[in-house]
Amino acid sequence: MEDISAVSFVPLPTSKYLTPLRMNYTQDGKPKAWDLMKSHSSVAVVIFNVTTKKFIFVQQFRPAVFMSRAGDLMGNTIGVGSTIDTEVVKGEVGLTLELCAGIIDKDISVEEIAREEVREECGYLVPVENMKKIVTFPAGVGASGGNQTIFYVEVTSEQKVEE
């Protein structure tokens, strides 16, 4: 279980990950506006262990999921100045089961970033040439529009170098 405590929400003055923007534009002669976030693109990796014949997923705490689920459980909207009673809403409500993934925040190939994420999040050391690109598509289309590139890689139990 995740031991989460002292949760509060404050304004975001600056971030190296997100930049809130409002896009003003004209569509078919009608002025419009859309609030969005400029964010990093990302990679995700479908990992299949051929030794165990199992897919590998990552379980991790996601603050945005915790906030959303806590608001649902508490019956209110979370905003600036809100707090969450972590005696009532436990950290496990923020746990997700997801593909191995990470943001593209380095000046290296997306294949290399995917390879690094497989080692960092799952502990497998795989050659970069084993990364098979499946698709690149716009993710978070309503809020950020950054691209996500999905890869597939097969691993063996012998390639596990870290827990």
PENORTA-V491526 format. One record per run of one state. SS is the DSSP state (alpha for helix, beta for strand, coil for the rest). FROM is the first residue (numbers start at 1). LEN is the number of residues. Records with the same first field share a line. If there is no record, write none. Layout:
SS->FROM-LEN + FROM-LEN
//
This chain:
coil->1-6 + 9-9 + 28-2 + 40-2 + 50-4 + 57-1 + 62-1 + 75-8 + 85-6 + 99-1 + 104-6 + 123-1 + 125-3 + 131-1 + 139-8 + 156-1 + 161-3
beta->7-2 + 18-10 + 30-10 + 42-8 + 54-3 + 58-4 + 83-2 + 95-4 + 100-4 + 124-1 + 132-7 + 147-9 + 160-1
alpha->63-12 + 91-4 + 110-13 + 128-3 + 157-3
//
